[in-house]
Amino acid sequence: RHALAAAQILAGNVPASLRRLVSVTLRHEQLGEAVIWVTADVLSIGNDSTAVRCPLGGPDAIRVARQLKCWLPTRRMVDAIYQQAPRKLSPRPMPPTAQMTSNPYYIEHHRHIEEQLTSAAPTSTPTSMLTAGHKKDVVLTPRLAARRGRVAIYGWHQLDGVPIQPLSTVHSAHYADYSHGIRLVWDQVRVNGE
């Protein structure tokens, strides 16, 4: 399923709102400022009116990212994305059952997100607005070097800014459930204006 989803994304079967990247600024006391560009939302399959947010396992997420000249975010990037997102959604956990990796769970969680988007903002709000808080991010971390064959997840920030999910590498690399999202980070970065 994940390989087929990745193939659809790479074939361009994604909403137009994901084709324009949004800037996020990272600041460091000694090193200065870096600007990264990220997808406004997590990856979806379909067009703007029919798309469904689609989790991927770690290897498929990395393959998609690299073929699109992108990376997955780090924890620090995920935090900055959440802080700077003008559209912050509240996490909507669903019961942790054996079905949480199933298509019906994926679709049901997508519906919860869409309902929240519809009730929180007028229909004139651009779909390309940076949105965060609605999914855990699949991330890159040095911890994966010691935990080969695993996927790293982090985030699902609550409205107070505290993530529900601390950095975790407990799941096998191909694992993905309804709560996971794939956000891409362009492989170019502007550091102190360069």
SVG drawing of the C-alpha trace seen along z (x, -y; Angstrom):
<svg xmlns="http://www.w3.org/2000/svg" viewBox="-18 -38 46 44">
<polyline fill="none" stroke="black" stroke-width="0.4" points="0.0,0.0 2.8,-2.5 4.7,-1.7 1.6,-2.4 0.9,-5.6 4.5,-6.7 4.1,-6.0 1.0,-8.1 2.7,-11.0 5.7,-10.8 3.4,-10.6 2.0,-14.0 -1.3,-12.9 -1.2,-15.4 -3.3,-18.6 -2.1,-21.8 -1.8,-23.2 1.2,-21.0 3.1,-22.2 4.0,-25.5 6.5,-25.5 6.2,-27.7 9.2,-29.4 10.1,-28.7 12.9,-30.4 15.2,-28.7 17.3,-30.9 20.5,-30.1 22.2,-32.4 25.7,-31.9 25.1,-30.7 22.4,-33.2 19.4,-32.5 18.4,-29.8 15.3,-29.7 13.9,-26.4 11.0,-25.7 8.4,-23.0 5.1,-21.7 2.2,-23.6 0.6,-20.3 1.5,-16.7 1.4,-14.6 -2.0,-13.7 -3.1,-11.8 -5.7,-13.3 -6.7,-16.8 -7.6,-19.7 -11.2,-18.5 -10.7,-14.7 -7.3,-14.3 -6.7,-12.1 -3.7,-12.6 -1.6,-9.5 0.9,-8.1 4.0,-6.3 6.5,-4.0 10.0,-5.4 11.7,-3.9 8.9,-5.1 8.8,-8.5 12.6,-8.9 12.4,-7.6 9.6,-10.1 11.5,-13.0 14.8,-12.2 13.2,-11.9 11.6,-15.3 14.9,-16.8 13.7,-17.1 14.3,-15.7 12.2,-14.8 12.2,-17.3 14.1,-17.1 12.6,-17.7 13.8,-21.2 12.2,-21.9 8.9,-20.3 8.9,-22.6 9.6,-25.7 7.0,-24.7 4.4,-24.4 5.4,-27.7 5.2,-29.6 2.1,-27.9 -0.7,-30.4 -3.2,-27.5 -2.7,-25.3 -5.0,-22.3 -5.8,-20.4 -4.6,-16.7 -7.5,-14.3 -6.3,-10.9 -8.5,-7.9 -8.7,-4.6 -5.5,-2.6 -6.7,0.6 -5.4,3.1 -7.3,1.1 -5.1,-2.1 -3.0,-1.1 -6.0,-0.5 -7.3,-2.6 -10.7,-3.2 -8.7,-4.7 -6.7,-6.8 -9.8,-8.1 -11.7,-8.7 -8.8,-10.7 -8.6,-12.7 -12.3,-13.5 -11.7,-14.7 -9.0,-17.1 -11.2,-18.4 -14.0,-19.0 -11.7,-21.0 -10.4,-23.0 -13.9,-23.8 -15.1,-24.9 -12.0,-26.9 -11.7,-29.0 -13.8,-30.4 -13.7,-28.7 -11.7,-31.6 -8.7,-30.6 -6.0,-29.4 -5.3,-25.7 -1.6,-26.5 -1.5,-28.1 1.1,-26.4 -0.9,-24.0 0.4,-22.0 -0.7,-20.1 -2.9,-17.5 -0.3,-14.7 2.9,-13.3 5.8,-13.9 8.1,-11.2 11.5,-12.7 15.2,-12.3 17.3,-12.0 20.9,-10.7 19.2,-8.2 18.3,-6.2 22.0,-5.3 21.9,-3.2 18.3,-2.0 18.6,-0.7 15.4,0.7 13.2,-1.8 11.1,-4.8 11.4,-8.0 8.2,-10.0 7.8,-13.2 5.2,-15.9 1.5,-16.1 1.6,-19.4 -1.3,-20.4 -2.5,-23.9 -0.3,-24.8 2.7,-23.9 3.6,-20.7 3.9,-17.6 2.0,-14.5 4.6,-12.3 8.2,-12.7 10.9,-11.4 10.3,-7.7 12.0,-5.0 10.0,-2.1 8.3,-1.1 9.8,0.9 10.9,-1.2 7.8,-0.3 5.3,-1.0 2.8,-3.8 -0.6,-4.5 -3.3,-7.1 -1.5,-9.6 1.6,-9.8 2.2,-12.5 4.9,-13.1 6.0,-16.7 8.7,-17.5 11.6,-20.0 13.3,-21.3 17.0,-20.3 18.0,-24.0 18.5,-26.3 19.3,-30.0 21.8,-30.6 22.3,-34.2 21.1,-35.4 23.3,-33.0"/>
</svg>
